[in-house]
Amino acid sequence: MKDFNFDQLVELEDMNVGNHAQSSHQLSDAVDLLFWFNERKEHLPYSTLIGKGYVSSEFKEHDVFQMLSSSAKSGSAALFKSGNLKESQKRDTIVAVWQAVVSAKANKIDAPEFNIDSIDEEFLNYIASLSVDISNIKELSSILLKKGIILIIEPAFPGLGKDGCVYKNKKGNPVLALSLRHDRLDNFWFTLLHEISHIILHYETLDNVIIEDIENADSDEIEDEANYFAKECIVDRVTWKKFALSKNKSEKNLYELANLVKRHPTLLAGRVRFETGDWSVFSDIVHSVSPKEVLGL
């Protein structure tokens, strides 16, 4: 398929808006996307998208462009800027497409109105308590949807390197997506709790998408706040310090603490592994359950 031209662009983008200023802004965004798209076509995950049935093999470029365009219109994508493609931007390309798939799925879900006052630390603790029963993973989408939060599970594309994202759509509903790039319960639950923490703490800022790499040691104030909130709801710092699991890495202590705080032991094991950098400790425990298998993915 040949490169898109501007005639095709105008056809693809709905330019029938009410005023000239809005139309000019929309055209500018569309042109940015066009150049961005043509620069990165060789890095787009066509085979993955075709294999999942998200685009057709015959019209793959058209379909992916449309998907990215719809994501941008919904306010759930970063601005598409062109320039010399760095190695990091190749991953960003895959992230943008994964995020567009998330957006497309979220747009099909009719969610009730979201009220930020309906979720708080107590709600986050309730969600964390559900980790005790593995089967509760399958109920999370409906539980969150009742609060006006849209949960999307979209398994990671090859090379994605991200755990999830969170943003709010144009109706104000938070959209929370998990990639399950690490098919472990500790990663699943901590990413989920981290994203809900963002909604509780940073809802007003979620017009801009937050893309998560939970294991990245580099963070900013917003990420630090969400991390702290999520950790506290799993086990408070006083209790965590008292049990000193990071120093005394015994299964006896792990299960004793898990029973005390009513959390699945993998959540605590994952924290020990992350804080100590010892990825061999409690390995059998954290790999004992596959969230993908529980969800039938």
N, C-alpha and C positions, 0 to 999 in steps of 0.2 A: 504494500500500500504506500502511495506517495505521501510526502509531508503534507500536513494540513496547510491550506492557504487561507487568506483572509475572507474569501467568499464562503468557504466552509465554516469558518469561525463564526461569522455573522449568522449563518443558518443554525449552528449549534447553540449559540447563546441567544436566549430570549431577550431581545432588546426592546420589546414593547412595554416600556415603563412610562410612568406618568409625567416625569419632567426631565429636561435636558441634562441637568446636573447629575442626576442619578444615572441616566443613560451613559454619560461620558465616563463616570466612575466605573460602571459595570464593564464598559468596553475596555478601559485601561486594565482592569483586573483580568479580563479575558485574554488580552494581548500578552500580559505577563505569563499567564498559564500556557499560552501557545508556544512562546519561546522556551519556557521551562520544559515543556513536554518534548519539544523537538531536540533539545540538548540531551535529554536523559532517556530517549527511547530504547537505547541498547541496554539500559539498566533496569527497565521495567520488568516486573515478574510475570510475563505473559503466560509461561507454562503453568505456573501455580494457579493463576486466575482461570485459565482454561480448564485445568484439571478439577477445580472446585466448581466449575459451571457458572462462574460469575461473568465471563465474557465469551464471545464466540471466537473460534479460530479464524473465521473468514473476515470478521470485522473487528479484530482485537484492538487495533489502535483507536478506532472510532469509539469503541465501547469503553476503553480505559479513559480516554479523554473526557467522555461524557460523565463517567463516574467521578473523576477529579473535579470537573466543573461543578457538578451537583454538590460535592462536598464543600467546595469553596463558597457556593451560593448560600449554603445552609449555615455558614459562619463557623464551620467546624474544622477549617484547615488554615494553615499558616499562609502568608502571602507567598506567591510563586515568583521568585526572582531568578533571573538567569545570570550566568557568569561562568568563569572557568570552573570546571567540575573537579572538585577535590575528592580525595578518597572518602572522606567523611560524608560528602554529599551523595555518594552512591548509596550509602545506607539510608540517608534521608529520603532518597527517592522511593525506596521500598517502604519506609515508614509512611510516607505520604499516601501511597496506594493502599496499604493496610488500613490506614485511618479512613480513607475514602470508602472502603468496604464496610467498616464499622458504621460510618455515617449513613450509608445506604440502608443498612439493616435497621438502624435506630429510627430512621425516617418512616419506616413502615409500622412502627409501634405507636399505638394510640395510648398515651400516658395521661393519667389525671394531673391536675394542676399541682405543681410542686410548691410546698410551703417550707421555707428554711427553718421555721420555728418547730417543725414536726420532727426534726432529727437533732440529736444532741449527744453528749457523752454517754448517757444512759442507753440510747439507741445503739451506739457503737459497741457498747459492752454486750448488749443483747445479741448483736450479730456475731461477735467473737465467741459468745457462749454456744452458738450453733455448731461450732467446729467439733464439739465433742462427738456428735453423731455424724459420721461421714456422709450419710445419705442426705443430710440437710443441704449439701451443695446443690442438689437438684431443685431445691425450693427457693433458692436465693433470688432468682429472677422475679418470681411472683411476689415475694416479700418486699423487695425493693420497689417494684412497680406500684404497689399500693401506696407508697410514699411519693410517687411521681419520679422515681429514679429509674432510668433505663439501663439495664445491665446487658452487655453484649459480650459473648465469648467467641472470639475469632482467633483460632490457633495461629501461632506465629508463622509467617512466611519465611523461607530460607533467607538468612542474612538480616532478619529484622532486628535482632539484638535489643528488643524492648519488651518490658513486662506488661504494659498497658497504657491507657490514656484516660483523661477525664476532661470534660468540657460541658458547657450548657448550650442547648439548642436555642433556636429563636423564640420558642415558647417558654423558655426559662427552665426546662427540664434538664437536670444533670444527666449526662450520658457517661457511663463508666464502662470501659472495655478492658478485658483481660486477654492476654495472648497465650498464656500457659507455656511460654517458651521453656521454662523449667517445669517438667511435669511432676511437681512435688506439692504436697499439702502445705508445707511451710511457706513456699513462695506464693501459692494460690491465696492463702488466707491473709498473709501480710500485705500483698499487693491490694487485695480487696479492701482491707481495713485502712490502708494508706490512702486509697482513692476516696473512700467515704470521709476520711479525715479532711481531705482537701475540700470536699463539699461543705462540711460543717464549718471549717475555719476560713475558707477562701472563696466562698460561693460568688461573691461580687467580682472576682477576678477571672472567673472561668469562661468569659467570652473568648479568651485565648486558651488554646488547647495546652494541657500539660501532658507531655509524653514522658513515661516513666522508665528508668533503668534503675531498679531497686538496689542493685549491687554496686552501683557507681558510688565511690567514696566522695567524689566531688559533689557538693550540694550547695544550695542557697538557703536563705532564711525560711522561705515558704516550704521547701522540702524538709528542712530540719524540724519545722513545726509539725508537719504531717507525720514524720517519722516518730517524733516524741509522742504525739497523741495516739498513734497506732500501738506503739510499744506499751504505753501506760494502760491501754484497755486490755492488752493481753495479760500483763502482770505488772503491778505497780512497782516503782523503783525501790521502795523500801523492802518489799517481799523479795524482789529479785536480788537485792544486795544481801539479804539475810541468807538465802539459799546458796549464793555464790557458785552457781552452776558452771560459770566460765572457768573457775579454778578447780572445782571438785566435780569432774565430768562423769558422775556415776549414773547408771540407769535408775538405781533406787531413788536417788535425789530427784531425777527428772520426773519420774512417775508420781512421786510424792507431791511435788510442786504442781504438776498437772491436775492431780485430784483436788488439791487445795484451791486452786484458782478456777477450776472447772473449764479447762481449755484442753484441746487435743495436744498430746505431748510433742507432736511434730513442730508446733508453733514455737515451743520453748527450745527444742533441739535446734531448730533453724537459727534462732537468735544466738545461741552459743556458737554455732559454726561461723556465723557472720562476724561476731564480735572478736573471736579468737583467731579467725582466719584458718582454722583447722577444719578442712572440709571432709576429713576422714572420720571425725567423731560423730557418733550417732547415725552413721551412714545408713545402716540397715533400717533404722526407724523412719528416717525422712523419705526413704525410697520404698517404704512398705505399701503405700497406696498411690495409685495413679488417678489424679483428678479427671484426666481425659477418659479413662475407663469408666469412672463413676458417672460421667456425663454422657457416655456413649459416643464419644468423638473418636 
